[in-house]
Amino acid sequence: MKYPCPPNLNIWWNMGSMLFVTLGIQILSGLMLSMNYTADSALATSSMNYILRDANYGWALRSTHMAGASLFFALIYIHVGRGVYYGSYMKMPHVWYSGVTLYLLSMGVGFLGYVLPWGVMSYWGLTVITNMMTVFPGGARALEWFQGGFSISTLTLKRVFVLHFLLPFVILGMSVVHVILLHNKGSSNPLGLDTTELVVPFHPYYTSKDLVGFVFMLVGLAALALTFPKITADPLQWQAINKMKTPAVIKPEWYFLYAYAILRSVPHKAGGLALMFAAILGIALLPTLAKWSKTQSMKISPIGEALFFVWVANFVFLGIIGSQEPAGAWILAGQVGTFVHLFCMLSIPIVNKKWEDLVFYEDGDYSFLGV
């Protein structure tokens, strides 16, 4: 409660605490749902129908859990975007690396949860993702081990359920580590300045601010869960699996569409997989690329700020591409979007450093400006 904080934190610093609350909601609602779910390929759909129609308030728990997943990833992307814009990764690289680890774990849990309803998209999405393992040496043997045989079956679903049940507790533990690392050096701030001599206690200044954020978050979650429960769900998720018919468009939930668009932008499986991991893990390189910078906030770098907003707009663009059939102009658009995503992500810290050298008149290489 006495944790010293900069006095100028804005609303974008609320996302971390909101993520923690959302994680708690997801774990509790998931525990309740698991009591009525059956991880069996022949009974999974029936158990889902039981949850939605017969279990007491099962429909509310299912809607809350599904909406909570979308809210969780929306908060993650805002949280990461804030860290990039305000240069939080410069002050606390170890916090940034733990955050990237949390994001990867969350992606795994989110994908595994998408499989459990055992609809058309569950089956074919699992087929697409697990077949990526064959790219690596020994991947075919590992795939056979994970599936429990030569094809996806009840054994596969049981393993998916166990992992989806256990990994959130790993995320919870890693979140505690994330907060402990944050408290070692203290929070960054919108101006990117050293506020060591000018701090305020976390309570009551930011506890009250966080409570306001919690209210708005819970209202949004309730609206999404109770009024628009299927707004992000694919209609094919409610259809029975037909292993003999592949859907025209196989796509994940909205929060994975950007990565899926990058994966499909290259016709070669290994190349697409390498680009996808580069796009996801590229943010882990930001502390290394910016380790010589003296300022953090992008407010002093108009070129870097412009690149950031192009990066954000391109993220939305890739999401639209990922939801389309990979044919015609959509393939070219995906390739352009992939290039823009990687270019902006890697260029932002470099451009910021060059602009910083120019602003502060330090000895630097200005050849990129023609001077």
N, C-alpha and C positions, 0 to 999 in steps of 0.2 A: 504493500500500500504506500510505502515511502519511496518507491522507485523514482529516481529523478528523471524528468522528461523535459525536452525542449518546450518552451512556452508557445510555440507557433505551429503546432501540428494541426493539420486540417482534416477534413472528413475522410480523405483517402487513407489515413492511418487507422481508421476504424475497421478496415477489412480483416485484419488479423484476428481480432477478438470475435468478429462476426463469424469467421471461419471456424473458430474453436467451438462456438455455440452450435453452429450448423453440424459440425462433426458429432457433437453429443446427441443432437436430434436424430441423426442418421444411425448412430449406434443403437440408441434405444428403440427406434422404430424398427430397425433391422432385427433386433433380438425378438421383438414381439412377432414379427412376420415369420421368423424362422421356426416358431413353435407350431405353425400350421402348414409349413411348406414341406413338400416331399421331393427329395432329389432323386427322382426316378423318371426316365424318359417317357414311361407309359402313364405316370401319375402326376407329373409336374403341372400340366395344364389343368387337370382336375383340382389339384390343390390350390392353384391360383383362382379358379372359379369359386372354390369354397371360401377363400379369403375375401373375395369381393362380394359374395352374395350371402353367405351364411354365418361367417365368424363375426362376433360382436365388434362393430366398428372396424372391421377388417378393411373395408373400402377406404376409410379415412387414413388408416395406417399406410396402406399401399400408395395412396395418392400423395401423402406427406413424404414418404420415402422416395418416390419417383420425382416429385417436385424438388425435394431437398437435394437430390443429386445434381439437378440443373442449377439450382441456386449455389451449391458448393463450388461448381466449376466456374460459374460466372464470377463469384467472389475471388477465386484463385486467379483468373485472368486479370481482373482489376488490380489485385494485389501485386502481381508480377509487373503489370503495366506501370503502376505507381513506382515500384522499385527501379524500373528502367528509366522512367522520366526524371525522377529526382535523384538518380544515381546512388541509391542505397547500397548497391553492391560494392561501391568503392570503399566505404567506411567499414563494412562488415562482410568480407568475403566468405568467412566460415558460416555466417548466418545464411548467406545467399546459397552456398552449396547445400546446406541442410534443407533449404526451401526447395531447391531443384529435386533433391531426393524425395521430399514429400510429394512433389508434383508427379513424379514417376510412379510412386506407390499409389497415388490417387487415381492415376490413369489405369493402372492395373485393376484396382478395385472397381472402378466405374465400368470397365469392359466386362469383368466377370459378372457384375450385377446385371448387365444387359443380356447376358446369356440365360439367366435363371428363369425368366418367364417361359422359355422354351417355345417361342413362336418361330415364324419363318425367318425373321431377321436374326434371332438368337442363333439358330442352327447355322445359317450360311455365314453370318459374321464370325462365329467361332471357327468355321471351316477355313475362311480366308486368313484369319490372323494366325491360327495354329500352323497352317502350311508355310508360313514365313520361316518356321524353324528349319525347314529343309534346306535353306540357303547356307546354313553353317555346317561345318564338318561334323558328322555324327548327328546331325539334326533329325534325320529320318528315324534313327533309333530313339532319340529323345521324344519325338512326336508320338511314336508308338507307345512309349512308356506313359506319357501324359494321357493319351487317349484310353489307355488300358486295352489296346488292341489295334487292329488295322483300320478302324473307322470310329467315328464319334458314337458313343453309346451311353448307357446309364452310368457306367464307371467314370466316363469323362464328366458327366454332369455332377456326380458326387464330388469329384475332385475340385471342380469349379466352385461348388457350394462351400466346401470346407475352406478354400482359399479366400473366398469372398467373406466368409464369417470371421476368419482370423486376422486378415491383413488390416482391417480398421483399427484393431488394438495396437498393431505395430505403428500405424500412422499416429495414433494417440500418444504413444510413447515417444515417437520421433518429434511430435509437436512440442512436447515438454522440453526435449533437448534444444529445439529451435528457439524456444523462449529463453532458456538458460543462456544460450550463446548470445542472444540479443541483449540480455541484461549485463553481460560482461563489459560491453563497450557503450551501451546506451543507444537509443533510437537516433536515426538521422532526422533531418528536418527539411521543410520545403526550400529553404534558402541554401542548404548545403554548407552551413557555417558551423564553426565550433562553438557550441553553447554550453561548454562545461561550467563556466562561471555564471551562467544565467539559466537556471532550471527551476521547475515547479514539481511538487510531489504528484504522483499519479492519482492519489485520492486527495481531494474530491474533484480535481480539475478534469481528469480524463475518465474517471468512473462514471460521472454524470453524463459525459459526452458519449461514452460507450452505451449507456442505458438507452439513450435516444436512438442510437443506431440499432440496438436490439429490437426496439419497438417497431421501427420501420421495416426491419428485416423480417420479423415475425408476421407483420401484417401482409407483406409481400408473399411470404411463404404460404400463409393461409389462403390468400386470394388465388395463388397459383394452384394449390392443392385442392381446394374446395370448389373453385369456379371454373378453372381451366386445367383439369387434371391430365388431359391427353394432348395438350397443345404441342408438346415436344415429342410425342410418341408416334412412331410409324404405324400406320394401320395394319401392315403385314405382321406386326408383333402379336396381333390378336388372332391370327389365322393358324390353323394346325399345320405342322411341318409336312412338307411333301419333298422327300429326298430325291425324287425323280425329276423335279422341276426347279430350275434355278431362277430366282427373280431377275427381272430385267435390270434393276438397279439394286445393288447391295450397298447399304450405307449404315454407318454407326449413328449414335446419338449426336446432336449438334455440336457438343463440345469436343468431339474428335474429328469433325469434318475437315478442318484445316490440314491435319496430319494425313488423313485419308486421301485428300486431294493431292498432296505432295507425293504420297506413295504411288498413286496412279499416274503421276506426270511422266514417269519413265517406264517404257514398255518392258524393260529388263527387271526381273524380280529383285535381284541383288542390288542393282542401282537404285531402284525406287526405295528399297528398305534403308539403304545407306543415307539417302537424301532425307528420308523421314526422320531418322535418328539424329541427323545433323541439324535439322530444323528444330527438333525438340530439345536437344542437349546443347545447342549453340549458345543459349543464354548462360550456360555454365562458364563460357569463355569470357564473359564481359568483365569480371574482376581482373583477369590477366591482361586484357586489351586496354584497360583503363588504369593500370596500376601507377602510371606516372602523372595522372591528373591531380590537380590541387583543389579543384572545386567539384561539387557533386551535381547540383541542380542543373537541369537543361535550360533553365530560364535565361541563362546568359549566352546560350548558343542557339541562335535562330535557325541555322542550317540543321543542326542536330535535332531541334524541335520539329522542324518540317519533316525530316526523315522519320521521326518517331510516329507522327500522325499518318504518314504514308504507310508505315509498317502496320499500324492498327487498322487502317482502311483495307489494306491488303489481306489482313487476317480474316476480315468479314468476307472479302471477295473469295478467298480460298474456301471458306465455309459454304458459300453458294455453289462453287464448282464441285465440291465434294458430294453435294446432294444430287448432282446431275449424272446422266448416263455418260460414261467415258467414251465419247465418240465425237468426231468432227471438230468443231472449233473449241469445244470444251477441253480437249487434250492440249491444244496450243495455249489456251488460257491458263490451264494448270501449270504448264511449264514456265510461262511468264510470271505467274504468281509465286511459284517456287523460287525463281531467281530473285524477285523483288524481296521476298521474305528473308532470304539468306543475306542478300546484299545490305539491306537496311539494318538487320540485326548486328552484323559485323562492322558496319561502317559508322554506326552511331557513336561508339566510344572513341574511335579514331578521329572523326570529324570534331567531336567535342574538345579533344586534346589540341588539335590544330587551332581551333578558334580561341581556345584558352591562351595559347602561346601568343596569338596575335593581339588579343585584348590586353594582356599583361606585359607586352613588349619584352618578352624573354627571348633569349637566343633560341631560335628554332628554324626549321626548314620551311620556308614559305613558298617554295617552288610550285606547290599545288595551286597557289593563287596567282602565279605569274609575276611575283615580286622578289 
